[in-house]
Amino acid sequence: MEYAPTTYDKISEGYEQSESASKRKNIVKDEFKLFLQNEKPNSLLDLGCGTGVFAVIAKQSGAKKVVGIDISLEQIKAAQIKAQSLGLEIEYLVQDNTHIEIREQFDAISSIFGFCYAPSQKILREQLKSTCMHLKTKGSIFAVVSHPDHPTRDWGESYRVYAQGPVVDGTKLRCDFLLDGKVLATDYKFYWNKKTWESALSEAGLVNVVWKEFDEHSTNIILKASK
């Protein structure tokens, strides 16, 4: 990959604090719960699981087997501690979602901002192909990605996203995580337009693509598809 695990180790604590304070993250959680209610997966793989927020939701919503992978060792450690404190059996692995090293398929796969870190079309396509390989036939994916129409905005209270110059396909976006107006951590993600996304999804073997808005101003959008 073209980014290092230590990058995500450094933002782990700041991300967790900001995540807890973010009202917009609650919208994502509600949409994810609705997805789980509709799909009722017995197994789920969470790509770029971070500290385990959505893996925990999947387990508490009834998924029998939940596996989370992330490139950051520190975030995986935090996720393991969280699961243990809640008495939940969730498997966490330090892995890169470009080449998933798990020899099984899942009923559903989630990626909350995980695909946003693909720094090139080549890697984005590799990630989606790897995702499809680990998805059962008729299985579904739930992802949150940068909005193809308005990917930058300053929310002030918890999160802001901006770029140096015009946003075009492949633009690197800076993301600041905030708490009480203070920057806790800075992260970076990459923008891809809808044409690039739909081409990559089709090439990977994913169909029935659905885009769902959070609201007219959100910098992110829900992406759902099936195999």
ChimeraX commands (.cxc) that place a marker at each C-alpha (Angstrom):
marker #1 position 0.00,0.00,0.00 radius 0.5
marker #1 position 1.03,3.64,-0.40 radius 0.5
marker #1 position 0.35,4.60,3.20 radius 0.5
marker #1 position 1.78,3.36,6.48 radius 0.5
marker #1 position 0.02,1.71,9.45 radius 0.5
marker #1 position 1.69,4.20,11.80 radius 0.5
marker #1 position -0.37,6.98,10.21 radius 0.5
marker #1 position -3.54,5.40,11.57 radius 0.5
marker #1 position -1.95,4.43,14.89 radius 0.5
marker #1 position -1.35,8.12,15.54 radius 0.5
marker #1 position -4.96,9.21,14.89 radius 0.5
marker #1 position -6.57,6.37,16.86 radius 0.5
marker #1 position -7.19,8.23,20.13 radius 0.5
marker #1 position -8.26,11.47,18.48 radius 0.5
marker #1 position -10.62,9.64,16.13 radius 0.5
marker #1 position -12.25,7.78,19.01 radius 0.5
marker #1 position -12.86,10.97,21.01 radius 0.5
marker #1 position -14.23,12.81,17.99 radius 0.5
marker #1 position -16.37,9.85,16.94 radius 0.5
marker #1 position -18.07,9.81,20.34 radius 0.5
marker #1 position -18.90,13.50,20.03 radius 0.5
marker #1 position -20.08,13.47,16.43 radius 0.5
marker #1 position -23.81,13.81,15.88 radius 0.5
marker #1 position -23.38,12.87,12.23 radius 0.5
marker #1 position -21.84,9.53,13.13 radius 0.5
marker #1 position -25.15,8.66,14.81 radius 0.5
marker #1 position -26.85,9.00,11.43 radius 0.5
marker #1 position -24.38,6.49,9.95 radius 0.5
marker #1 position -25.01,4.11,12.85 radius 0.5
marker #1 position -28.78,4.31,12.37 radius 0.5
marker #1 position -28.45,3.61,8.64 radius 0.5
marker #1 position -26.14,0.68,9.35 radius 0.5
marker #1 position -28.60,-0.77,11.86 radius 0.5
marker #1 position -31.36,-0.48,9.25 radius 0.5
marker #1 position -29.14,-2.30,6.74 radius 0.5
marker #1 position -28.57,-5.10,9.25 radius 0.5
marker #1 position -32.29,-5.36,10.01 radius 0.5
marker #1 position -33.09,-5.69,6.31 radius 0.5
marker #1 position -30.26,-8.07,5.35 radius 0.5
marker #1 position -30.10,-10.12,8.58 radius 0.5
marker #1 position -26.54,-11.42,7.94 radius 0.5
marker #1 position -25.29,-14.38,9.96 radius 0.5
marker #1 position -21.72,-13.30,9.20 radius 0.5
marker #1 position -20.18,-9.89,8.55 radius 0.5
marker #1 position -16.70,-8.64,7.67 radius 0.5
marker #1 position -15.93,-5.03,8.60 radius 0.5
marker #1 position -13.15,-3.50,6.48 radius 0.5
marker #1 position -11.13,-0.70,8.03 radius 0.5
marker #1 position -12.91,-1.43,11.30 radius 0.5
marker #1 position -10.98,1.12,13.36 radius 0.5
marker #1 position -11.85,0.85,17.03 radius 0.5
marker #1 position -14.72,-1.54,16.34 radius 0.5
marker #1 position -17.72,0.79,16.46 radius 0.5
marker #1 position -19.59,-0.87,13.60 radius 0.5
marker #1 position -18.39,-4.40,14.30 radius 0.5
marker #1 position -19.93,-4.07,17.76 radius 0.5
marker #1 position -23.20,-2.85,16.25 radius 0.5
marker #1 position -23.24,-5.84,13.88 radius 0.5
marker #1 position -22.65,-8.29,16.73 radius 0.5
marker #1 position -25.26,-6.67,18.96 radius 0.5
marker #1 position -27.71,-6.73,16.05 radius 0.5
marker #1 position -27.55,-10.51,15.78 radius 0.5
marker #1 position -24.70,-11.44,13.45 radius 0.5
marker #1 position -23.24,-14.71,14.76 radius 0.5
marker #1 position -19.77,-14.23,13.27 radius 0.5
marker #1 position -18.19,-10.79,13.01 radius 0.5
marker #1 position -14.63,-10.16,11.85 radius 0.5
marker #1 position -13.00,-6.75,11.70 radius 0.5
marker #1 position -9.76,-5.92,9.90 radius 0.5
marker #1 position -7.69,-2.75,9.99 radius 0.5
marker #1 position -4.15,-1.77,9.01 radius 0.5
marker #1 position -3.63,-0.01,12.36 radius 0.5
marker #1 position -2.40,-2.17,15.23 radius 0.5
marker #1 position -3.39,0.49,17.78 radius 0.5
marker #1 position -6.96,0.66,16.53 radius 0.5
marker #1 position -7.20,-3.13,16.52 radius 0.5
marker #1 position -5.98,-3.21,20.13 radius 0.5
marker #1 position -8.60,-0.63,21.09 radius 0.5
marker #1 position -11.30,-2.65,19.28 radius 0.5
marker #1 position -10.29,-5.84,21.13 radius 0.5
marker #1 position -10.44,-4.08,24.50 radius 0.5
marker #1 position -13.87,-2.66,23.67 radius 0.5
marker #1 position -15.26,-6.07,22.63 radius 0.5
marker #1 position -13.90,-7.73,25.76 radius 0.5
marker #1 position -15.40,-5.04,27.99 radius 0.5
marker #1 position -18.79,-5.66,26.36 radius 0.5
marker #1 position -18.49,-9.44,26.55 radius 0.5
marker #1 position -18.72,-9.77,22.76 radius 0.5
marker #1 position -16.95,-12.39,20.66 radius 0.5
marker #1 position -15.54,-10.47,17.70 radius 0.5
marker #1 position -12.41,-11.44,15.81 radius 0.5
marker #1 position -10.04,-8.59,14.98 radius 0.5
marker #1 position -7.09,-8.88,12.62 radius 0.5
marker #1 position -4.37,-6.51,11.44 radius 0.5
marker #1 position -4.77,-6.72,7.67 radius 0.5
marker #1 position -4.85,-4.59,4.55 radius 0.5
marker #1 position -8.23,-4.64,2.80 radius 0.5
marker #1 position -6.55,-4.51,-0.61 radius 0.5
marker #1 position -5.51,-8.15,-0.19 radius 0.5
marker #1 position -7.74,-9.73,2.45 radius 0.5
marker #1 position -6.10,-12.82,3.93 radius 0.5
marker #1 position -9.20,-14.61,5.18 radius 0.5
marker #1 position -10.24,-17.92,3.62 radius 0.5
marker #1 position -13.99,-17.61,3.89 radius 0.5
marker #1 position -16.91,-15.63,2.55 radius 0.5
marker #1 position -19.44,-13.52,4.43 radius 0.5
marker #1 position -23.12,-12.68,4.12 radius 0.5
marker #1 position -22.35,-8.98,4.36 radius 0.5
marker #1 position -19.31,-6.71,4.24 radius 0.5
marker #1 position -19.15,-3.19,5.65 radius 0.5
marker #1 position -16.61,-0.46,5.06 radius 0.5
marker #1 position -17.23,2.79,6.90 radius 0.5
marker #1 position -14.77,5.16,5.18 radius 0.5
marker #1 position -12.37,2.24,4.53 radius 0.5
marker #1 position -12.46,2.59,0.74 radius 0.5
marker #1 position -11.76,6.32,1.07 radius 0.5
marker #1 position -8.07,5.56,1.65 radius 0.5
marker #1 position -7.49,4.08,-1.82 radius 0.5
marker #1 position -4.88,6.48,-3.27 radius 0.5
marker #1 position -5.28,5.34,-6.87 radius 0.5
marker #1 position -7.91,3.84,-9.15 radius 0.5
marker #1 position -5.79,0.70,-9.35 radius 0.5
marker #1 position -5.92,0.18,-5.59 radius 0.5
marker #1 position -9.62,1.06,-5.40 radius 0.5
marker #1 position -10.36,-1.61,-8.01 radius 0.5
marker #1 position -8.17,-4.14,-6.18 radius 0.5
marker #1 position -9.99,-3.43,-2.91 radius 0.5
marker #1 position -13.41,-3.90,-4.48 radius 0.5
marker #1 position -12.33,-7.13,-6.20 radius 0.5
marker #1 position -10.98,-8.47,-2.92 radius 0.5
marker #1 position -14.22,-7.46,-1.22 radius 0.5
marker #1 position -16.33,-9.28,-3.81 radius 0.5
marker #1 position -14.17,-12.41,-3.49 radius 0.5
marker #1 position -15.02,-12.55,0.23 radius 0.5
marker #1 position -18.74,-11.91,-0.25 radius 0.5
marker #1 position -21.18,-14.80,-0.63 radius 0.5
marker #1 position -23.42,-14.92,-3.68 radius 0.5
marker #1 position -26.38,-12.57,-3.08 radius 0.5
marker #1 position -24.45,-11.02,-0.22 radius 0.5
marker #1 position -24.47,-7.24,0.28 radius 0.5
marker #1 position -22.02,-4.48,1.04 radius 0.5
marker #1 position -22.60,-1.31,3.05 radius 0.5
marker #1 position -20.04,1.45,2.62 radius 0.5
marker #1 position -19.69,5.11,3.43 radius 0.5
marker #1 position -17.54,7.04,0.95 radius 0.5
marker #1 position -16.78,10.63,-0.01 radius 0.5
marker #1 position -19.75,12.30,-1.67 radius 0.5
marker #1 position -19.19,12.47,-5.46 radius 0.5
marker #1 position -20.90,15.87,-5.72 radius 0.5
marker #1 position -19.80,17.80,-2.61 radius 0.5
marker #1 position -16.90,16.06,-0.81 radius 0.5
marker #1 position -15.65,19.10,1.17 radius 0.5
marker #1 position -17.26,21.11,3.97 radius 0.5
marker #1 position -16.47,22.58,7.38 radius 0.5
marker #1 position -18.85,21.22,10.02 radius 0.5
marker #1 position -17.02,23.05,12.79 radius 0.5
marker #1 position -18.27,21.01,15.74 radius 0.5
marker #1 position -16.61,17.67,15.04 radius 0.5
marker #1 position -15.31,17.29,11.51 radius 0.5
marker #1 position -14.14,19.27,8.51 radius 0.5
marker #1 position -12.94,18.19,5.09 radius 0.5
marker #1 position -11.09,20.37,2.60 radius 0.5
marker #1 position -8.64,20.26,-0.31 radius 0.5
marker #1 position -5.82,22.39,-1.64 radius 0.5
marker #1 position -7.31,23.52,-4.93 radius 0.5
marker #1 position -10.13,22.10,-7.08 radius 0.5
marker #1 position -11.46,18.63,-6.27 radius 0.5
marker #1 position -11.01,16.26,-9.21 radius 0.5
marker #1 position -10.77,12.47,-9.47 radius 0.5
marker #1 position -7.99,11.30,-7.16 radius 0.5
marker #1 position -7.76,14.52,-5.12 radius 0.5
marker #1 position -6.30,14.07,-1.64 radius 0.5
marker #1 position -8.67,15.48,0.99 radius 0.5
marker #1 position -7.62,16.62,4.45 radius 0.5
marker #1 position -9.94,15.60,7.30 radius 0.5
marker #1 position -9.70,17.22,10.75 radius 0.5
marker #1 position -11.35,15.54,13.75 radius 0.5
marker #1 position -12.51,18.14,16.27 radius 0.5
marker #1 position -13.73,18.30,19.84 radius 0.5
marker #1 position -14.90,21.63,21.30 radius 0.5
marker #1 position -13.33,23.40,18.34 radius 0.5
marker #1 position -9.91,21.82,18.89 radius 0.5
marker #1 position -8.24,19.61,16.27 radius 0.5
marker #1 position -7.65,16.22,17.89 radius 0.5
marker #1 position -6.26,14.50,14.83 radius 0.5
marker #1 position -5.79,14.94,11.10 radius 0.5
marker #1 position -6.35,12.24,8.51 radius 0.5
marker #1 position -6.37,12.11,4.72 radius 0.5
marker #1 position -8.63,10.38,2.21 radius 0.5
marker #1 position -9.08,10.37,-1.56 radius 0.5
marker #1 position -11.94,11.49,-3.76 radius 0.5
marker #1 position -13.35,9.41,-6.61 radius 0.5
marker #1 position -16.29,10.44,-8.78 radius 0.5
marker #1 position -19.41,8.38,-9.34 radius 0.5
marker #1 position -18.32,7.19,-12.79 radius 0.5
marker #1 position -15.07,5.81,-11.37 radius 0.5
marker #1 position -16.91,4.13,-8.51 radius 0.5
marker #1 position -19.54,2.47,-10.68 radius 0.5
marker #1 position -16.94,1.28,-13.19 radius 0.5
marker #1 position -14.83,-0.25,-10.39 radius 0.5
marker #1 position -17.86,-1.87,-8.75 radius 0.5
marker #1 position -19.00,-3.41,-12.03 radius 0.5
marker #1 position -15.50,-4.70,-12.80 radius 0.5
marker #1 position -15.37,-6.32,-9.35 radius 0.5
marker #1 position -18.65,-8.15,-9.94 radius 0.5
marker #1 position -20.84,-6.01,-7.68 radius 0.5
marker #1 position -24.31,-5.07,-8.94 radius 0.5
marker #1 position -27.54,-3.39,-7.80 radius 0.5
marker #1 position -25.64,-0.26,-6.79 radius 0.5
marker #1 position -27.60,2.16,-4.61 radius 0.5
marker #1 position -26.45,5.63,-3.50 radius 0.5
marker #1 position -28.22,7.06,-0.46 radius 0.5
marker #1 position -27.84,10.63,0.74 radius 0.5
marker #1 position -27.52,11.54,4.42 radius 0.5
marker #1 position -28.69,15.06,3.66 radius 0.5
marker #1 position -28.09,17.68,0.98 radius 0.5
marker #1 position -24.96,19.04,2.67 radius 0.5
marker #1 position -23.13,15.89,3.80 radius 0.5
marker #1 position -19.57,15.29,2.56 radius 0.5
marker #1 position -20.23,11.54,2.66 radius 0.5
marker #1 position -22.74,9.20,1.07 radius 0.5
marker #1 position -23.92,5.62,1.65 radius 0.5
marker #1 position -23.03,3.13,-1.06 radius 0.5
marker #1 position -24.78,-0.26,-1.17 radius 0.5
marker #1 position -24.34,-3.10,-3.66 radius 0.5
marker #1 position -24.71,-6.86,-3.91 radius 0.5
marker #1 position -23.03,-9.82,-5.56 radius 0.5
marker link #1:1,2 radius 0.2
marker link #1:2,3 radius 0.2
marker link #1:3,4 radius 0.2
marker link #1:4,5 radius 0.2
marker link #1:5,6 radius 0.2
marker link #1:6,7 radius 0.2
marker link #1:7,8 radius 0.2
marker link #1:8,9 radius 0.2
marker link #1:9,10 radius 0.2
marker link #1:10,11 radius 0.2
marker link #1:11,12 radius 0.2
marker link #1:12,13 radius 0.2
marker link #1:13,14 radius 0.2
marker link #1:14,15 radius 0.2
marker link #1:15,16 radius 0.2
marker link #1:16,17 radius 0.2
marker link #1:17,18 radius 0.2
marker link #1:18,19 radius 0.2
marker link #1:19,20 radius 0.2
marker link #1:20,21 radius 0.2
marker link #1:21,22 radius 0.2
marker link #1:22,23 radius 0.2
marker link #1:23,24 radius 0.2
marker link #1:24,25 radius 0.2
marker link #1:25,26 radius 0.2
marker link #1:26,27 radius 0.2
marker link #1:27,28 radius 0.2
marker link #1:28,29 radius 0.2
marker link #1:29,30 radius 0.2
marker link #1:30,31 radius 0.2
marker link #1:31,32 radius 0.2
marker link #1:32,33 radius 0.2
marker link #1:33,34 radius 0.2
marker link #1:34,35 radius 0.2
marker link #1:35,36 radius 0.2
marker link #1:36,37 radius 0.2
marker link #1:37,38 radius 0.2
marker link #1:38,39 radius 0.2
marker link #1:39,40 radius 0.2
marker link #1:40,41 radius 0.2
marker link #1:41,42 radius 0.2
marker link #1:42,43 radius 0.2
marker link #1:43,44 radius 0.2
marker link #1:44,45 radius 0.2
marker link #1:45,46 radius 0.2
marker link #1:46,47 radius 0.2
marker link #1:47,48 radius 0.2
marker link #1:48,49 radius 0.2
marker link #1:49,50 radius 0.2
marker link #1:50,51 radius 0.2
marker link #1:51,52 radius 0.2
marker link #1:52,53 radius 0.2
marker link #1:53,54 radius 0.2
marker link #1:54,55 radius 0.2
marker link #1:55,56 radius 0.2
marker link #1:56,57 radius 0.2
marker link #1:57,58 radius 0.2
marker link #1:58,59 radius 0.2
marker link #1:59,60 radius 0.2
marker link #1:60,61 radius 0.2
marker link #1:61,62 radius 0.2
marker link #1:62,63 radius 0.2
marker link #1:63,64 radius 0.2
marker link #1:64,65 radius 0.2
marker link #1:65,66 radius 0.2
marker link #1:66,67 radius 0.2
marker link #1:67,68 radius 0.2
marker link #1:68,69 radius 0.2
marker link #1:69,70 radius 0.2
marker link #1:70,71 radius 0.2
marker link #1:71,72 radius 0.2
marker link #1:72,73 radius 0.2
marker link #1:73,74 radius 0.2
marker link #1:74,75 radius 0.2
marker link #1:75,76 radius 0.2
marker link #1:76,77 radius 0.2
marker link #1:77,78 radius 0.2
marker link #1:78,79 radius 0.2
marker link #1:79,80 radius 0.2
marker link #1:80,81 radius 0.2
marker link #1:81,82 radius 0.2
marker link #1:82,83 radius 0.2
marker link #1:83,84 radius 0.2
marker link #1:84,85 radius 0.2
marker link #1:85,86 radius 0.2
marker link #1:86,87 radius 0.2
marker link #1:87,88 radius 0.2
marker link #1:88,89 radius 0.2
marker link #1:89,90 radius 0.2
marker link #1:90,91 radius 0.2
marker link #1:91,92 radius 0.2
marker link #1:92,93 radius 0.2
marker link #1:93,94 radius 0.2
marker link #1:94,95 radius 0.2
marker link #1:95,96 radius 0.2
marker link #1:96,97 radius 0.2
marker link #1:97,98 radius 0.2
marker link #1:98,99 radius 0.2
marker link #1:99,100 radius 0.2
marker link #1:100,101 radius 0.2
marker link #1:101,102 radius 0.2
marker link #1:102,103 radius 0.2
marker link #1:103,104 radius 0.2
marker link #1:104,105 radius 0.2
marker link #1:105,106 radius 0.2
marker link #1:106,107 radius 0.2
marker link #1:107,108 radius 0.2
marker link #1:108,109 radius 0.2
marker link #1:109,110 radius 0.2
marker link #1:110,111 radius 0.2
marker link #1:111,112 radius 0.2
marker link #1:112,113 radius 0.2
marker link #1:113,114 radius 0.2
marker link #1:114,115 radius 0.2
marker link #1:115,116 radius 0.2
marker link #1:116,117 radius 0.2
marker link #1:117,118 radius 0.2
marker link #1:118,119 radius 0.2
marker link #1:119,120 radius 0.2
marker link #1:120,121 radius 0.2
marker link #1:121,122 radius 0.2
marker link #1:122,123 radius 0.2
marker link #1:123,124 radius 0.2
marker link #1:124,125 radius 0.2
marker link #1:125,126 radius 0.2
marker link #1:126,127 radius 0.2
marker link #1:127,128 radius 0.2
marker link #1:128,129 radius 0.2
marker link #1:129,130 radius 0.2
marker link #1:130,131 radius 0.2
marker link #1:131,132 radius 0.2
marker link #1:132,133 radius 0.2
marker link #1:133,134 radius 0.2
marker link #1:134,135 radius 0.2
marker link #1:135,136 radius 0.2
marker link #1:136,137 radius 0.2
marker link #1:137,138 radius 0.2
marker link #1:138,139 radius 0.2
marker link #1:139,140 radius 0.2
marker link #1:140,141 radius 0.2
marker link #1:141,142 radius 0.2
marker link #1:142,143 radius 0.2
marker link #1:143,144 radius 0.2
marker link #1:144,145 radius 0.2
marker link #1:145,146 radius 0.2
marker link #1:146,147 radius 0.2
marker link #1:147,148 radius 0.2
marker link #1:148,149 radius 0.2
marker link #1:149,150 radius 0.2
marker link #1:150,151 radius 0.2
marker link #1:151,152 radius 0.2
marker link #1:152,153 radius 0.2
marker link #1:153,154 radius 0.2
marker link #1:154,155 radius 0.2
marker link #1:155,156 radius 0.2
marker link #1:156,157 radius 0.2
marker link #1:157,158 radius 0.2
marker link #1:158,159 radius 0.2
marker link #1:159,160 radius 0.2
marker link #1:160,161 radius 0.2
marker link #1:161,162 radius 0.2
marker link #1:162,163 radius 0.2
marker link #1:163,164 radius 0.2
marker link #1:164,165 radius 0.2
marker link #1:165,166 radius 0.2
marker link #1:166,167 radius 0.2
marker link #1:167,168 radius 0.2
marker link #1:168,169 radius 0.2
marker link #1:169,170 radius 0.2
marker link #1:170,171 radius 0.2
marker link #1:171,172 radius 0.2
marker link #1:172,173 radius 0.2
marker link #1:173,174 radius 0.2
marker link #1:174,175 radius 0.2
marker link #1:175,176 radius 0.2
marker link #1:176,177 radius 0.2
marker link #1:177,178 radius 0.2
marker link #1:178,179 radius 0.2
marker link #1:179,180 radius 0.2
marker link #1:180,181 radius 0.2
marker link #1:181,182 radius 0.2
marker link #1:182,183 radius 0.2
marker link #1:183,184 radius 0.2
marker link #1:184,185 radius 0.2
marker link #1:185,186 radius 0.2
marker link #1:186,187 radius 0.2
marker link #1:187,188 radius 0.2
marker link #1:188,189 radius 0.2
marker link #1:189,190 radius 0.2
marker link #1:190,191 radius 0.2
marker link #1:191,192 radius 0.2
marker link #1:192,193 radius 0.2
marker link #1:193,194 radius 0.2
marker link #1:194,195 radius 0.2
marker link #1:195,196 radius 0.2
marker link #1:196,197 radius 0.2
marker link #1:197,198 radius 0.2
marker link #1:198,199 radius 0.2
marker link #1:199,200 radius 0.2
marker link #1:200,201 radius 0.2
marker link #1:201,202 radius 0.2
marker link #1:202,203 radius 0.2
marker link #1:203,204 radius 0.2
marker link #1:204,205 radius 0.2
marker link #1:205,206 radius 0.2
marker link #1:206,207 radius 0.2
marker link #1:207,208 radius 0.2
marker link #1:208,209 radius 0.2
marker link #1:209,210 radius 0.2
marker link #1:210,211 radius 0.2
marker link #1:211,212 radius 0.2
marker link #1:212,213 radius 0.2
marker link #1:213,214 radius 0.2
marker link #1:214,215 radius 0.2
marker link #1:215,216 radius 0.2
marker link #1:216,217 radius 0.2
marker link #1:217,218 radius 0.2
marker link #1:218,219 radius 0.2
marker link #1:219,220 radius 0.2
marker link #1:220,221 radius 0.2
marker link #1:221,222 radius 0.2
marker link #1:222,223 radius 0.2
marker link #1:223,224 radius 0.2
marker link #1:224,225 radius 0.2
marker link #1:225,226 radius 0.2
marker link #1:226,227 radius 0.2
view
